[in-house]
Amino acid sequence: MGYSTKFVSYDLKSQNKNYDDLYSYLKSFPEYKRINESFWMVNTTLAPKELRDQLSKYLDNDDLYFVSSYGKNSTSAWYGSIDSEVRETLVHEDN
């Protein structure tokens, strides 16, 4: 599988935690753009669920994050949500 665009969005809940490792990880991709404070675009060979699992190394259990691919056959994966219907599926994979 070649490189493709993935969107990463997160809500960081820990006020005093240093998230520099998360930012360094996101900047490690061949191409990346920080669109907003908590919304990034990265080019990677990872599927959304693989990228979500990698992000979990840099985030806490109370943080919320979402990864989606871009394009015709897009997929998504996330951990947690502020929406009660979505929150019931804490870890989600859409293939």
Biopython code that builds the backbone (N, CA, C, O; Angstrom):
import numpy as np
from Bio.PDB.StructureBuilder import StructureBuilder

atoms = [
    (1, "MET", "N", (0.846, -1.184, 0.000)),
    (1, "MET", "CA", (0.000, 0.000, 0.000)),
    (1, "MET", "C", (0.889, 1.245, 0.000)),
    (1, "MET", "O", (1.851, 1.316, 0.765)),
    (2, "GLY", "N", (0.579, 2.210, -0.839)),
    (2, "GLY", "CA", (1.355, 3.429, -0.936)),
    (2, "GLY", "C", (0.922, 4.469, 0.078)),
    (2, "GLY", "O", (0.021, 4.246, 0.886)),
    (3, "TYR", "N", (1.582, 5.599, 0.013)),
    (3, "TYR", "CA", (1.241, 6.709, 0.892)),
    (3, "TYR", "C", (-0.127, 7.265, 0.523)),
    (3, "TYR", "O", (-0.489, 7.341, -0.651)),
    (4, "SER", "N", (-0.874, 7.649, 1.540)),
    (4, "SER", "CA", (-2.145, 8.328, 1.323)),
    (4, "SER", "C", (-2.384, 9.306, 2.467)),
    (4, "SER", "O", (-1.768, 9.211, 3.528)),
    (5, "THR", "N", (-3.280, 10.234, 2.231)),
    (5, "THR", "CA", (-3.564, 11.276, 3.212)),
    (5, "THR", "C", (-4.476, 10.752, 4.312)),
    (5, "THR", "O", (-5.491, 10.108, 4.046)),
    (6, "LYS", "N", (-4.097, 11.040, 5.546)),
    (6, "LYS", "CA", (-4.921, 10.726, 6.718)),
    (6, "LYS", "C", (-5.120, 12.018, 7.501)),
    (6, "LYS", "O", (-4.221, 12.855, 7.580)),
    (7, "PHE", "N", (-6.289, 12.166, 8.069)),
    (7, "PHE", "CA", (-6.592, 13.295, 8.940)),
    (7, "PHE", "C", (-6.603, 12.811, 10.377)),
    (7, "PHE", "O", (-7.191, 11.774, 10.684)),
    (8, "VAL", "N", (-5.960, 13.553, 11.251)),
    (8, "VAL", "CA", (-5.869, 13.225, 12.672)),
    (8, "VAL", "C", (-6.437, 14.400, 13.458)),
    (8, "VAL", "O", (-6.016, 15.544, 13.289)),
    (9, "SER", "N", (-7.398, 14.094, 14.315)),
    (9, "SER", "CA", (-7.990, 15.108, 15.184)),
    (9, "SER", "C", (-7.982, 14.571, 16.607)),
    (9, "SER", "O", (-8.156, 13.371, 16.821)),
    (10, "TYR", "N", (-7.782, 15.452, 17.578)),
    (10, "TYR", "CA", (-7.731, 14.993, 18.961)),
    (10, "TYR", "C", (-8.216, 16.076, 19.917)),
    (10, "TYR", "O", (-8.179, 17.268, 19.611)),
    (11, "ASP", "N", (-8.670, 15.627, 21.078)),
    (11, "ASP", "CA", (-8.967, 16.483, 22.222)),
    (11, "ASP", "C", (-8.068, 16.007, 23.352)),
    (11, "ASP", "O", (-8.215, 14.883, 23.831)),
    (12, "LEU", "N", (-7.145, 16.850, 23.779)),
    (12, "LEU", "CA", (-6.214, 16.511, 24.839)),
    (12, "LEU", "C", (-6.782, 16.997, 26.165)),
    (12, "LEU", "O", (-7.044, 18.188, 26.337)),
    (13, "LYS", "N", (-6.970, 16.081, 27.092)),
    (13, "LYS", "CA", (-7.659, 16.403, 28.346)),
    (13, "LYS", "C", (-6.719, 16.801, 29.475)),
    (13, "LYS", "O", (-7.143, 17.491, 30.401)),
    (14, "SER", "N", (-5.471, 16.393, 29.427)),
    (14, "SER", "CA", (-4.532, 16.697, 30.505)),
    (14, "SER", "C", (-3.945, 18.089, 30.306)),
    (14, "SER", "O", (-3.235, 18.336, 29.331)),
    (15, "GLN", "N", (-4.238, 18.983, 31.217)),
    (15, "GLN", "CA", (-3.788, 20.372, 31.120)),
    (15, "GLN", "C", (-2.282, 20.519, 31.287)),
    (15, "GLN", "O", (-1.665, 21.343, 30.613)),
    (16, "ASN", "N", (-1.687, 19.739, 32.169)),
    (16, "ASN", "CA", (-0.282, 19.937, 32.514)),
    (16, "ASN", "C", (0.655, 18.929, 31.872)),
    (16, "ASN", "O", (1.837, 18.893, 32.215)),
    (17, "LYS", "N", (0.167, 18.118, 30.958)),
    (17, "LYS", "CA", (1.010, 17.112, 30.324)),
    (17, "LYS", "C", (1.755, 17.722, 29.139)),
    (17, "LYS", "O", (1.230, 18.577, 28.426)),
    (18, "ASN", "N", (2.969, 17.270, 28.951)),
    (18, "ASN", "CA", (3.776, 17.695, 27.825)),
    (18, "ASN", "C", (3.494, 16.736, 26.656)),
    (18, "ASN", "O", (3.788, 15.544, 26.745)),
    (19, "TYR", "N", (2.933, 17.254, 25.578)),
    (19, "TYR", "CA", (2.588, 16.445, 24.408)),
    (19, "TYR", "C", (3.621, 16.585, 23.288)),
    (19, "TYR", "O", (3.315, 16.321, 22.126)),
    (20, "ASP", "N", (4.828, 16.994, 23.631)),
    (20, "ASP", "CA", (5.862, 17.172, 22.608)),
    (20, "ASP", "C", (6.147, 15.888, 21.828)),
    (20, "ASP", "O", (6.430, 15.947, 20.632)),
    (21, "ASP", "N", (6.078, 14.734, 22.485)),
    (21, "ASP", "CA", (6.316, 13.466, 21.789)),
    (21, "ASP", "C", (5.233, 13.209, 20.735)),
    (21, "ASP", "O", (5.524, 12.681, 19.661)),
    (22, "LEU", "N", (4.005, 13.575, 21.037)),
    (22, "LEU", "CA", (2.918, 13.450, 20.055)),
    (22, "LEU", "C", (3.200, 14.325, 18.843)),
    (22, "LEU", "O", (3.089, 13.872, 17.703)),
    (23, "TYR", "N", (3.562, 15.570, 19.090)),
    (23, "TYR", "CA", (3.843, 16.493, 17.991)),
    (23, "TYR", "C", (5.037, 16.016, 17.164)),
    (23, "TYR", "O", (5.014, 16.110, 15.937)),
    (24, "SER", "N", (6.071, 15.512, 17.817)),
    (24, "SER", "CA", (7.236, 14.986, 17.108)),
    (24, "SER", "C", (6.851, 13.789, 16.252)),
    (24, "SER", "O", (7.326, 13.644, 15.126)),
    (25, "TYR", "N", (5.998, 12.940, 16.784)),
    (25, "TYR", "CA", (5.548, 11.781, 16.012)),
    (25, "TYR", "C", (4.800, 12.238, 14.750)),
    (25, "TYR", "O", (5.066, 11.738, 13.656)),
    (26, "LEU", "N", (3.886, 13.167, 14.900)),
    (26, "LEU", "CA", (3.119, 13.639, 13.747)),
    (26, "LEU", "C", (4.010, 14.346, 12.724)),
    (26, "LEU", "O", (3.736, 14.311, 11.524)),
    (27, "LYS", "N", (5.066, 14.980, 13.200)),
    (27, "LYS", "CA", (6.000, 15.653, 12.295)),
    (27, "LYS", "C", (6.981, 14.682, 11.640)),
    (27, "LYS", "O", (7.741, 15.078, 10.757)),
    (28, "SER", "N", (6.972, 13.427, 12.057)),
    (28, "SER", "CA", (7.909, 12.444, 11.520)),
    (28, "SER", "C", (7.472, 11.874, 10.167)),
    (28, "SER", "O", (8.248, 11.181, 9.510)),
    (29, "PHE", "N", (6.252, 12.157, 9.755)),
    (29, "PHE", "CA", (5.770, 11.631, 8.481)),
    (29, "PHE", "C", (6.396, 12.395, 7.316)),
    (29, "PHE", "O", (6.764, 13.561, 7.462)),
    (30, "PRO", "N", (6.518, 11.733, 6.145)),
    (30, "PRO", "CA", (7.156, 12.380, 4.994)),
    (30, "PRO", "C", (6.535, 13.731, 4.650)),
    (30, "PRO", "O", (7.235, 14.671, 4.274)),
    (31, "GLU", "N", (5.233, 13.814, 4.781)),
    (31, "GLU", "CA", (4.530, 15.087, 4.598)),
    (31, "GLU", "C", (3.510, 15.225, 5.713)),
    (31, "GLU", "O", (2.799, 14.275, 6.041)),
    (32, "TYR", "N", (3.444, 16.405, 6.288)),
    (32, "TYR", "CA", (2.457, 16.679, 7.330)),
    (32, "TYR", "C", (2.104, 18.163, 7.284)),
    (32, "TYR", "O", (2.896, 18.995, 6.842)),
    (33, "LYS", "N", (0.917, 18.465, 7.745)),
    (33, "LYS", "CA", (0.475, 19.850, 7.909)),
    (33, "LYS", "C", (-0.369, 19.917, 9.170)),
    (33, "LYS", "O", (-1.249, 19.087, 9.398)),
    (34, "ARG", "N", (-0.085, 20.911, 9.972)),
    (34, "ARG", "CA", (-0.927, 21.171, 11.139)),
    (34, "ARG", "C", (-1.948, 22.210, 10.699)),
    (34, "ARG", "O", (-1.619, 23.383, 10.520)),
    (35, "ILE", "N", (-3.176, 21.773, 10.530)),
    (35, "ILE", "CA", (-4.234, 22.611, 9.988)),
    (35, "ILE", "C", (-4.788, 23.548, 11.067)),
    (35, "ILE", "O", (-4.906, 24.754, 10.847)),
    (36, "ASN", "N", (-5.120, 22.999, 12.210)),
    (36, "ASN", "CA", (-5.614, 23.744, 13.371)),
    (36, "ASN", "C", (-4.851, 23.268, 14.598)),
    (36, "ASN", "O", (-3.968, 22.418, 14.488)),
    (37, "GLU", "N", (-5.179, 23.798, 15.743)),
    (37, "GLU", "CA", (-4.513, 23.424, 16.989)),
    (37, "GLU", "C", (-4.494, 21.911, 17.180)),
    (37, "GLU", "O", (-3.476, 21.357, 17.595)),
    (38, "SER", "N", (-5.594, 21.240, 16.887)),
    (38, "SER", "CA", (-5.682, 19.801, 17.135)),
    (38, "SER", "C", (-6.150, 19.022, 15.909)),
    (38, "SER", "O", (-6.829, 18.003, 16.036)),
    (39, "PHE", "N", (-5.786, 19.503, 14.729)),
    (39, "PHE", "CA", (-6.165, 18.827, 13.487)),
    (39, "PHE", "C", (-4.971, 18.819, 12.543)),
    (39, "PHE", "O", (-4.467, 19.871, 12.152)),
    (40, "TRP", "N", (-4.528, 17.626, 12.185)),
    (40, "TRP", "CA", (-3.351, 17.444, 11.344)),
    (40, "TRP", "C", (-3.704, 16.649, 10.092)),
    (40, "TRP", "O", (-4.681, 15.900, 10.068)),
    (41, "MET", "N", (-2.910, 16.823, 9.076)),
    (41, "MET", "CA", (-2.978, 16.009, 7.873)),
    (41, "MET", "C", (-1.592, 15.390, 7.711)),
    (41, "MET", "O", (-0.589, 16.102, 7.741)),
    (42, "VAL", "N", (-1.531, 14.063, 7.539)),
    (42, "VAL", "CA", (-0.259, 13.376, 7.356)),
    (42, "VAL", "C", (-0.355, 12.419, 6.174)),
    (42, "VAL", "O", (-1.426, 11.881, 5.894)),
    (43, "ASN", "N", (0.745, 12.208, 5.492)),
    (43, "ASN", "CA", (0.823, 11.190, 4.452)),
    (43, "ASN", "C", (1.550, 9.993, 5.039)),
    (43, "ASN", "O", (2.656, 10.121, 5.563)),
    (44, "THR", "N", (0.922, 8.831, 4.948)),
    (44, "THR", "CA", (1.469, 7.632, 5.562)),
    (44, "THR", "C", (0.963, 6.388, 4.842)),
    (44, "THR", "O", (-0.041, 6.429, 4.130)),
    (45, "THR", "N", (1.665, 5.299, 5.037)),
    (45, "THR", "CA", (1.210, 4.011, 4.524)),
    (45, "THR", "C", (0.314, 3.302, 5.538)),
    (45, "THR", "O", (-0.287, 2.277, 5.217)),
    (46, "LEU", "N", (0.220, 3.829, 6.743)),
    (46, "LEU", "CA", (-0.601, 3.216, 7.791)),
    (46, "LEU", "C", (-2.089, 3.379, 7.496)),
    (46, "LEU", "O", (-2.517, 4.422, 7.003)),
    (47, "ALA", "N", (-2.869, 2.356, 7.795)),
    (47, "ALA", "CA", (-4.326, 2.445, 7.745)),
    (47, "ALA", "C", (-4.784, 3.265, 8.945)),
    (47, "ALA", "O", (-4.042, 3.374, 9.921)),
    (48, "PRO", "N", (-5.995, 3.851, 8.905)),
    (48, "PRO", "CA", (-6.470, 4.646, 10.043)),
    (48, "PRO", "C", (-6.396, 3.912, 11.382)),
    (48, "PRO", "O", (-5.991, 4.506, 12.381)),
    (49, "LYS", "N", (-6.774, 2.648, 11.425)),
    (49, "LYS", "CA", (-6.726, 1.937, 12.707)),
    (49, "LYS", "C", (-5.290, 1.716, 13.175)),
    (49, "LYS", "O", (-5.031, 1.705, 14.379)),
    (50, "GLU", "N", (-4.346, 1.538, 12.236)),
    (50, "GLU", "CA", (-2.941, 1.403, 12.621)),
    (50, "GLU", "C", (-2.391, 2.723, 13.145)),
    (50, "GLU", "O", (-1.653, 2.745, 14.130)),
    (51, "LEU", "N", (-2.747, 3.809, 12.495)),
    (51, "LEU", "CA", (-2.309, 5.134, 12.952)),
    (51, "LEU", "C", (-2.929, 5.454, 14.305)),
    (51, "LEU", "O", (-2.252, 5.983, 15.187)),
    (52, "ARG", "N", (-4.208, 5.139, 14.478)),
    (52, "ARG", "CA", (-4.861, 5.335, 15.782)),
    (52, "ARG", "C", (-4.113, 4.590, 16.869)),
    (52, "ARG", "O", (-3.867, 5.134, 17.945)),
    (53, "ASP", "N", (-3.749, 3.339, 16.591)),
    (53, "ASP", "CA", (-3.037, 2.540, 17.590)),
    (53, "ASP", "C", (-1.657, 3.127, 17.898)),
    (53, "ASP", "O", (-1.217, 3.084, 19.047)),
    (54, "GLN", "N", (-0.971, 3.672, 16.896)),
    (54, "GLN", "CA", (0.315, 4.325, 17.121)),
    (54, "GLN", "C", (0.155, 5.568, 17.981)),
    (54, "GLN", "O", (0.972, 5.828, 18.864)),
    (55, "LEU", "N", (-0.901, 6.338, 17.722)),
    (55, "LEU", "CA", (-1.149, 7.558, 18.503)),
    (55, "LEU", "C", (-1.378, 7.252, 19.974)),
    (55, "LEU", "O", (-1.043, 8.066, 20.835)),
    (56, "SER", "N", (-1.945, 6.088, 20.272)),
    (56, "SER", "CA", (-2.253, 5.743, 21.666)),
    (56, "SER", "C", (-0.999, 5.712, 22.534)),
    (56, "SER", "O", (-1.096, 5.839, 23.754)),
    (57, "LYS", "N", (0.174, 5.545, 21.929)),
    (57, "LYS", "CA", (1.432, 5.550, 22.687)),
    (57, "LYS", "C", (1.753, 6.932, 23.253)),
    (57, "LYS", "O", (2.504, 7.053, 24.221)),
    (58, "TYR", "N", (1.185, 7.965, 22.652)),
    (58, "TYR", "CA", (1.509, 9.349, 23.013)),
    (58, "TYR", "C", (0.365, 10.067, 23.724)),
    (58, "TYR", "O", (0.494, 11.231, 24.104)),
    (59, "LEU", "N", (-0.755, 9.367, 23.900)),
    (59, "LEU", "CA", (-1.952, 9.986, 24.469)),
    (59, "LEU", "C", (-2.398, 9.245, 25.717)),
    (59, "LEU", "O", (-2.036, 8.087, 25.922)),
    (60, "ASP", "N", (-3.184, 9.913, 26.549)),
    (60, "ASP", "CA", (-3.718, 9.317, 27.773)),
    (60, "ASP", "C", (-5.062, 8.657, 27.510)),
    (60, "ASP", "O", (-5.683, 8.890, 26.473)),
    (61, "ASN", "N", (-5.507, 7.838, 28.448)),
    (61, "ASN", "CA", (-6.792, 7.138, 28.308)),
    (61, "ASN", "C", (-7.985, 8.079, 28.267)),
    (61, "ASN", "O", (-9.036, 7.711, 27.743)),
    (62, "ASP", "N", (-7.846, 9.290, 28.810)),
    (62, "ASP", "CA", (-8.985, 10.216, 28.785)),
    (62, "ASP", "C", (-8.952, 11.137, 27.565)),
    (62, "ASP", "O", (-9.902, 11.890, 27.348)),
    (63, "ASP", "N", (-7.888, 11.096, 26.768)),
    (63, "ASP", "CA", (-7.830, 11.874, 25.529)),
    (63, "ASP", "C", (-8.732, 11.228, 24.480)),
    (63, "ASP", "O", (-8.952, 10.017, 24.501)),
    (64, "LEU", "N", (-9.244, 12.032, 23.578)),
    (64, "LEU", "CA", (-10.095, 11.550, 22.489)),
    (64, "LEU", "C", (-9.358, 11.794, 21.187)),
    (64, "LEU", "O", (-8.748, 12.849, 21.014)),
    (65, "TYR", "N", (-9.402, 10.833, 20.263)),
    (65, "TYR", "CA", (-8.743, 11.046, 18.990)),
    (65, "TYR", "C", (-9.434, 10.277, 17.871)),
    (65, "TYR", "O", (-10.060, 9.239, 18.085)),
    (66, "PHE", "N", (-9.296, 10.828, 16.676)),
    (66, "PHE", "CA", (-9.993, 10.345, 15.494)),
    (66, "PHE", "C", (-9.038, 10.384, 14.304)),
    (66, "PHE", "O", (-8.319, 11.364, 14.111)),
    (67, "VAL", "N", (-9.035, 9.317, 13.510)),
    (67, "VAL", "CA", (-8.199, 9.241, 12.310)),
    (67, "VAL", "C", (-9.090, 8.821, 11.151)),
    (67, "VAL", "O", (-9.892, 7.895, 11.273)),
    (68, "SER", "N", (-8.942, 9.507, 10.036)),
    (68, "SER", "CA", (-9.734, 9.183, 8.858)),
    (68, "SER", "C", (-8.858, 9.292, 7.617)),
    (68, "SER", "O", (-7.990, 10.159, 7.521)),
    (69, "SER", "N", (-9.106, 8.391, 6.670)),
    (69, "SER", "CA", (-8.415, 8.509, 5.391)),
    (69, "SER", "C", (-9.219, 9.443, 4.500)),
    (69, "SER", "O", (-10.364, 9.784, 4.798)),
    (70, "TYR", "N", (-8.604, 9.843, 3.416)),
    (70, "TYR", "CA", (-9.221, 10.787, 2.499)),
    (70, "TYR", "C", (-9.388, 10.103, 1.149)),
    (70, "TYR", "O", (-8.475, 9.431, 0.668)),
    (71, "GLY", "N", (-10.544, 10.273, 0.549)),
    (71, "GLY", "CA", (-10.733, 9.759, -0.805)),
    (71, "GLY", "C", (-11.937, 8.866, -0.942)),
    (71, "GLY", "O", (-12.764, 8.755, -0.038)),
    (72, "LYS", "N", (-12.018, 8.231, -2.091)),
    (72, "LYS", "CA", (-13.178, 7.433, -2.480)),
    (72, "LYS", "C", (-13.456, 6.274, -1.520)),
    (72, "LYS", "O", (-14.606, 6.041, -1.149)),
    (73, "ASN", "N", (-12.425, 5.557, -1.120)),
    (73, "ASN", "CA", (-12.589, 4.397, -0.246)),
    (73, "ASN", "C", (-12.129, 4.717, 1.169)),
    (73, "ASN", "O", (-11.388, 3.943, 1.775)),
    (74, "SER", "N", (-12.561, 5.844, 1.689)),
    (74, "SER", "CA", (-12.074, 6.294, 2.990)),
    (74, "SER", "C", (-12.568, 5.395, 4.117)),
    (74, "SER", "O", (-13.650, 4.813, 4.040)),
    (75, "THR", "N", (-11.755, 5.294, 5.161)),
    (75, "THR", "CA", (-12.082, 4.566, 6.374)),
    (75, "THR", "C", (-11.721, 5.455, 7.557)),
    (75, "THR", "O", (-11.047, 6.472, 7.399)),
    (76, "SER", "N", (-12.175, 5.063, 8.737)),
    (76, "SER", "CA", (-11.866, 5.851, 9.927)),
    (76, "SER", "C", (-11.709, 4.945, 11.137)),
    (76, "SER", "O", (-12.161, 3.800, 11.140)),
    (77, "ALA", "N", (-11.059, 5.481, 12.164)),
    (77, "ALA", "CA", (-10.869, 4.791, 13.434)),
    (77, "ALA", "C", (-10.735, 5.842, 14.510)),
    (77, "ALA", "O", (-10.167, 6.907, 14.266)),
    (78, "TRP", "N", (-11.255, 5.560, 15.715)),
    (78, "TRP", "CA", (-11.150, 6.551, 16.775)),
    (78, "TRP", "C", (-11.108, 5.896, 18.133)),
    (78, "TRP", "O", (-11.378, 4.705, 18.289)),
    (79, "TYR", "N", (-10.757, 6.713, 19.115)),
    (79, "TYR", "CA", (-10.762, 6.307, 20.513)),
    (79, "TYR", "C", (-11.530, 7.366, 21.277)),
    (79, "TYR", "O", (-11.080, 8.507, 21.386)),
    (80, "GLY", "N", (-12.698, 6.994, 21.813)),
    (80, "GLY", "CA", (-13.522, 7.907, 22.589)),
    (80, "GLY", "C", (-14.225, 8.935, 21.740)),
    (80, "GLY", "O", (-13.887, 9.144, 20.575)),
    (81, "SER", "N", (-15.218, 9.579, 22.346)),
    (81, "SER", "CA", (-15.987, 10.623, 21.674)),
    (81, "SER", "C", (-16.790, 11.395, 22.709)),
    (81, "SER", "O", (-17.109, 10.869, 23.775)),
    (82, "ILE", "N", (-17.116, 12.649, 22.390)),
    (82, "ILE", "CA", (-17.979, 13.412, 23.283)),
    (82, "ILE", "C", (-19.451, 13.115, 23.010)),
    (82, "ILE", "O", (-20.308, 13.478, 23.816)),
    (83, "ASP", "N", (-19.760, 12.463, 21.889)),
    (83, "ASP", "CA", (-21.122, 12.087, 21.531)),
    (83, "ASP", "C", (-21.474, 10.779, 22.241)),
    (83, "ASP", "O", (-20.752, 9.793, 22.093)),
    (84, "SER", "N", (-22.563, 10.749, 23.006)),
    (84, "SER", "CA", (-22.904, 9.570, 23.798)),
    (84, "SER", "C", (-23.131, 8.333, 22.937)),
    (84, "SER", "O", (-22.780, 7.230, 23.358)),
    (85, "GLU", "N", (-23.701, 8.481, 21.752)),
    (85, "GLU", "CA", (-23.902, 7.320, 20.877)),
    (85, "GLU", "C", (-22.573, 6.763, 20.399)),
    (85, "GLU", "O", (-22.395, 5.546, 20.348)),
    (86, "VAL", "N", (-21.657, 7.620, 20.055)),
    (86, "VAL", "CA", (-20.356, 7.180, 19.560)),
    (86, "VAL", "C", (-19.498, 6.685, 20.715)),
    (86, "VAL", "O", (-18.721, 5.745, 20.549)),
    (87, "ARG", "N", (-19.629, 7.304, 21.881)),
    (87, "ARG", "CA", (-18.803, 6.971, 23.038)),
    (87, "ARG", "C", (-18.972, 5.519, 23.457)),
    (87, "ARG", "O", (-18.045, 4.926, 24.009)),
    (88, "GLU", "N", (-20.154, 4.927, 23.200)),
    (88, "GLU", "CA", (-20.375, 3.544, 23.587)),
    (88, "GLU", "C", (-19.418, 2.612, 22.866)),
    (88, "GLU", "O", (-19.113, 1.539, 23.385)),
    (89, "THR", "N", (-18.939, 2.980, 21.698)),
    (89, "THR", "CA", (-17.913, 2.243, 21.011)),
    (89, "THR", "C", (-16.626, 3.018, 21.174)),
    (89, "THR", "O", (-16.259, 3.822, 20.317)),
    (90, "LEU", "N", (-15.939, 2.772, 22.284)),
    (90, "LEU", "CA", (-14.761, 3.558, 22.632)),
    (90, "LEU", "C", (-13.683, 3.466, 21.561)),
    (90, "LEU", "O", (-13.093, 4.474, 21.174)),
    (91, "VAL", "N", (-13.432, 2.256, 21.088)),
    (91, "VAL", "CA", (-12.475, 2.062, 20.010)),
    (91, "VAL", "C", (-13.252, 1.597, 18.804)),
    (91, "VAL", "O", (-13.964, 0.594, 18.869)),
    (92, "HIS", "N", (-13.125, 2.316, 17.701)),
    (92, "HIS", "CA", (-13.914, 2.009, 16.525)),
    (92, "HIS", "C", (-13.020, 1.852, 15.311)),
    (92, "HIS", "O", (-12.035, 2.569, 15.135)),
    (93, "GLU", "N", (-13.393, 0.889, 14.480)),
    (93, "GLU", "CA", (-12.728, 0.684, 13.210)),
    (93, "GLU", "C", (-13.803, 0.563, 12.133)),
    (93, "GLU", "O", (-14.710, -0.262, 12.247)),
    (94, "ASP", "N", (-13.703, 1.358, 11.125)),
    (94, "ASP", "CA", (-14.662, 1.345, 10.014)),
    (94, "ASP", "C", (-13.923, 0.924, 8.768)),
    (94, "ASP", "O", (-13.136, 1.697, 8.221)),
    (95, "ASN", "N", (-14.166, -0.297, 8.309)),
    (95, "ASN", "CA", (-13.459, -0.784, 7.113)),
    (95, "ASN", "C", (-14.406, -0.834, 5.949)),
    (95, "ASN", "O", (-14.011, -1.216, 4.848)),
]
sb = StructureBuilder()
sb.init_structure("model")
sb.init_model(0)
sb.init_chain("A")
sb.init_seg("    ")
for serial, (resi, resn, name, xyz) in enumerate(atoms, 1):
    if name == "N":
        sb.init_residue(resn, " ", resi, " ")
    sb.init_atom(name, np.array(xyz, "f"), 0.0, 1.0, " ", f" {name:<3s}", serial, name[0])
structure = sb.get_structure()
